[in-house]
Amino acid sequence: MQLVVGRIGRPHGVRGEVTVEVRTDDPDVRFAPGTALATDPAEAGPLTVEGARWHKGSLLLAVAGVTDRDAAEELRGTLLVIDSADVPRSADPDEFRDHELIGLAVVTVAGERVGEVAEVLHHGQDLLVVRRPERSDAYVPFVKALVPEVDLDRGVLVVDAPPGLFDLGETE
């Protein structure tokens, strides 16, 4: 799975630097000089970072082979991506990244499989979208009281569902 770590914005100056909308919590590592970044669309890259600097709160990148404003403009809107396998697990046992949760089997505390995590929504409170066979999706707040166990090694997420959470949404 690919994770977006940035999106190239407008050119900065006339020497080919680009602004980057940062979408990672570790920009100093992700955009370090010498780093090769895959892109979406793939044909735009890979791009090798030659230099990175902050200017008025914006990250500016110098990219190998991009030496003028026109070449920088051609990259506008390009997503900078990394492979999720390259992101180490958090040392905090209660911290998870979205890509680690998506695809986990969802089971009740009684062991009944109810579906699979399809998406993680961030709307004030994190919500797990649980895709269920033959039923509509269920939305589970991602809090310890409702999700007492996440076992990434087994690929399982345990939900202590209040009555009715998984009873609704049957399709015909």
Contacts in CASP RR format, 6 or more apart in sequence:
PFRMAT RR
TARGET T0000
AUTHOR 0000-0000-0000
METHOD contacts of the structure
MODEL  1
MQLVVGRIGRPHGVRGEVTVEVRTDDPDVRFAPGTALATDPAEAGPLTVE
GARWHKGSLLLAVAGVTDRDAAEELRGTLLVIDSADVPRSADPDEFRDHE
LIGLAVVTVAGERVGEVAEVLHHGQDLLVVRRPERSDAYVPFVKALVPEV
DLDRGVLVVDAPPGLFDLGETE
1 83 0 8 1.000
1 84 0 8 1.000
1 99 0 8 1.000
1 102 0 8 1.000
2 38 0 8 1.000
2 40 0 8 1.000
2 81 0 8 1.000
2 82 0 8 1.000
2 83 0 8 1.000
2 84 0 8 1.000
3 81 0 8 1.000
3 82 0 8 1.000
3 83 0 8 1.000
3 84 0 8 1.000
3 87 0 8 1.000
3 99 0 8 1.000
4 23 0 8 1.000
4 40 0 8 1.000
4 79 0 8 1.000
4 80 0 8 1.000
4 81 0 8 1.000
5 22 0 8 1.000
5 23 0 8 1.000
5 24 0 8 1.000
5 27 0 8 1.000
5 30 0 8 1.000
5 31 0 8 1.000
5 37 0 8 1.000
5 80 0 8 1.000
5 81 0 8 1.000
5 82 0 8 1.000
6 20 0 8 1.000
6 21 0 8 1.000
6 22 0 8 1.000
6 23 0 8 1.000
6 24 0 8 1.000
6 30 0 8 1.000
6 79 0 8 1.000
6 80 0 8 1.000
7 20 0 8 1.000
7 21 0 8 1.000
7 23 0 8 1.000
7 77 0 8 1.000
7 78 0 8 1.000
7 79 0 8 1.000
7 80 0 8 1.000
8 18 0 8 1.000
8 19 0 8 1.000
8 20 0 8 1.000
8 21 0 8 1.000
8 61 0 8 1.000
8 75 0 8 1.000
8 76 0 8 1.000
8 77 0 8 1.000
8 78 0 8 1.000
8 79 0 8 1.000
8 80 0 8 1.000
9 18 0 8 1.000
9 19 0 8 1.000
9 20 0 8 1.000
9 21 0 8 1.000
9 75 0 8 1.000
9 76 0 8 1.000
9 77 0 8 1.000
10 18 0 8 1.000
10 19 0 8 1.000
10 73 0 8 1.000
10 76 0 8 1.000
11 17 0 8 1.000
11 18 0 8 1.000
11 19 0 8 1.000
11 69 0 8 1.000
11 72 0 8 1.000
11 73 0 8 1.000
11 76 0 8 1.000
12 18 0 8 1.000
12 19 0 8 1.000
12 55 0 8 1.000
12 58 0 8 1.000
12 60 0 8 1.000
12 72 0 8 1.000
13 69 0 8 1.000
14 68 0 8 1.000
14 69 0 8 1.000
15 62 0 8 1.000
15 67 0 8 1.000
15 68 0 8 1.000
15 69 0 8 1.000
16 62 0 8 1.000
16 63 0 8 1.000
16 66 0 8 1.000
16 67 0 8 1.000
16 68 0 8 1.000
16 69 0 8 1.000
16 71 0 8 1.000
16 72 0 8 1.000
17 60 0 8 1.000
17 61 0 8 1.000
17 62 0 8 1.000
17 72 0 8 1.000
18 60 0 8 1.000
18 61 0 8 1.000
18 63 0 8 1.000
18 66 0 8 1.000
18 72 0 8 1.000
18 75 0 8 1.000
18 76 0 8 1.000
19 58 0 8 1.000
19 59 0 8 1.000
19 60 0 8 1.000
20 31 0 8 1.000
20 58 0 8 1.000
20 59 0 8 1.000
20 60 0 8 1.000
20 61 0 8 1.000
20 80 0 8 1.000
22 31 0 8 1.000
22 59 0 8 1.000
24 30 0 8 1.000
27 52 0 8 1.000
27 59 0 8 1.000
30 37 0 8 1.000
30 80 0 8 1.000
30 82 0 8 1.000
31 37 0 8 1.000
31 49 0 8 1.000
31 52 0 8 1.000
31 59 0 8 1.000
31 61 0 8 1.000
32 49 0 8 1.000
32 52 0 8 1.000
33 49 0 8 1.000
33 50 0 8 1.000
33 51 0 8 1.000
33 52 0 8 1.000
34 48 0 8 1.000
34 49 0 8 1.000
34 50 0 8 1.000
35 48 0 8 1.000
35 49 0 8 1.000
36 46 0 8 1.000
36 47 0 8 1.000
36 48 0 8 1.000
36 49 0 8 1.000
37 45 0 8 1.000
37 46 0 8 1.000
37 47 0 8 1.000
37 48 0 8 1.000
37 49 0 8 1.000
37 80 0 8 1.000
37 81 0 8 1.000
37 82 0 8 1.000
38 45 0 8 1.000
38 46 0 8 1.000
38 80 0 8 1.000
38 81 0 8 1.000
38 82 0 8 1.000
38 83 0 8 1.000
39 45 0 8 1.000
39 46 0 8 1.000
39 47 0 8 1.000
39 78 0 8 1.000
39 79 0 8 1.000
39 80 0 8 1.000
39 81 0 8 1.000
40 78 0 8 1.000
40 79 0 8 1.000
40 81 0 8 1.000
41 78 0 8 1.000
44 75 0 8 1.000
44 78 0 8 1.000
45 78 0 8 1.000
47 63 0 8 1.000
47 64 0 8 1.000
47 66 0 8 1.000
47 75 0 8 1.000
47 78 0 8 1.000
47 80 0 8 1.000
48 63 0 8 1.000
48 64 0 8 1.000
49 61 0 8 1.000
49 62 0 8 1.000
49 63 0 8 1.000
49 64 0 8 1.000
50 62 0 8 1.000
50 63 0 8 1.000
50 64 0 8 1.000
51 61 0 8 1.000
51 62 0 8 1.000
52 59 0 8 1.000
52 60 0 8 1.000
52 61 0 8 1.000
52 62 0 8 1.000
53 59 0 8 1.000
53 60 0 8 1.000
54 60 0 8 1.000
63 72 0 8 1.000
63 75 0 8 1.000
65 71 0 8 1.000
66 72 0 8 1.000
66 75 0 8 1.000
84 97 0 8 1.000
84 99 0 8 1.000
87 97 0 8 1.000
87 99 0 8 1.000
89 100 0 8 1.000
89 152 0 8 1.000
90 96 0 8 1.000
90 97 0 8 1.000
94 144 0 8 1.000
96 150 0 8 1.000
96 152 0 8 1.000
98 120 0 8 1.000
100 152 0 8 1.000
101 117 0 8 1.000
101 120 0 8 1.000
101 128 0 8 1.000
101 142 0 8 1.000
101 150 0 8 1.000
101 157 0 8 1.000
102 117 0 8 1.000
102 118 0 8 1.000
102 119 0 8 1.000
102 120 0 8 1.000
103 116 0 8 1.000
103 117 0 8 1.000
103 118 0 8 1.000
103 155 0 8 1.000
104 116 0 8 1.000
104 117 0 8 1.000
104 150 0 8 1.000
104 152 0 8 1.000
104 155 0 8 1.000
104 156 0 8 1.000
104 157 0 8 1.000
105 113 0 8 1.000
105 115 0 8 1.000
105 116 0 8 1.000
105 155 0 8 1.000
105 156 0 8 1.000
105 157 0 8 1.000
106 113 0 8 1.000
106 114 0 8 1.000
106 115 0 8 1.000
106 116 0 8 1.000
106 117 0 8 1.000
106 128 0 8 1.000
106 130 0 8 1.000
106 140 0 8 1.000
106 156 0 8 1.000
106 157 0 8 1.000
106 159 0 8 1.000
107 113 0 8 1.000
107 114 0 8 1.000
107 156 0 8 1.000
107 157 0 8 1.000
107 158 0 8 1.000
107 159 0 8 1.000
108 114 0 8 1.000
108 158 0 8 1.000
108 159 0 8 1.000
108 160 0 8 1.000
108 161 0 8 1.000
108 166 0 8 1.000
109 148 0 8 1.000
109 158 0 8 1.000
109 159 0 8 1.000
109 160 0 8 1.000
111 158 0 8 1.000
114 130 0 8 1.000
114 132 0 8 1.000
114 138 0 8 1.000
114 159 0 8 1.000
114 161 0 8 1.000
114 166 0 8 1.000
115 130 0 8 1.000
115 131 0 8 1.000
115 132 0 8 1.000
115 133 0 8 1.000
116 130 0 8 1.000
116 131 0 8 1.000
117 128 0 8 1.000
117 129 0 8 1.000
117 130 0 8 1.000
117 131 0 8 1.000
117 157 0 8 1.000
118 129 0 8 1.000
118 130 0 8 1.000
118 131 0 8 1.000
118 137 0 8 1.000
119 128 0 8 1.000
119 129 0 8 1.000
120 126 0 8 1.000
120 127 0 8 1.000
120 128 0 8 1.000
120 129 0 8 1.000
120 142 0 8 1.000
121 127 0 8 1.000
121 128 0 8 1.000
121 129 0 8 1.000
121 139 0 8 1.000
125 141 0 8 1.000
125 142 0 8 1.000
125 143 0 8 1.000
126 141 0 8 1.000
126 142 0 8 1.000
127 139 0 8 1.000
127 140 0 8 1.000
127 141 0 8 1.000
127 142 0 8 1.000
128 139 0 8 1.000
128 140 0 8 1.000
128 141 0 8 1.000
128 142 0 8 1.000
128 147 0 8 1.000
128 157 0 8 1.000
129 137 0 8 1.000
129 138 0 8 1.000
129 139 0 8 1.000
130 137 0 8 1.000
130 138 0 8 1.000
130 139 0 8 1.000
130 140 0 8 1.000
130 159 0 8 1.000
131 137 0 8 1.000
132 138 0 8 1.000
132 166 0 8 1.000
134 170 0 8 1.000
134 171 0 8 1.000
135 169 0 8 1.000
135 170 0 8 1.000
135 171 0 8 1.000
136 168 0 8 1.000
136 169 0 8 1.000
136 170 0 8 1.000
136 171 0 8 1.000
138 165 0 8 1.000
138 166 0 8 1.000
138 168 0 8 1.000
138 169 0 8 1.000
140 146 0 8 1.000
140 147 0 8 1.000
140 159 0 8 1.000
140 161 0 8 1.000
140 165 0 8 1.000
145 160 0 8 1.000
146 159 0 8 1.000
146 160 0 8 1.000
146 161 0 8 1.000
146 162 0 8 1.000
147 157 0 8 1.000
147 158 0 8 1.000
147 159 0 8 1.000
147 160 0 8 1.000
148 158 0 8 1.000
148 160 0 8 1.000
149 156 0 8 1.000
149 157 0 8 1.000
149 158 0 8 1.000
150 156 0 8 1.000
150 157 0 8 1.000
150 158 0 8 1.000
151 157 0 8 1.000
151 158 0 8 1.000
159 165 0 8 1.000
END
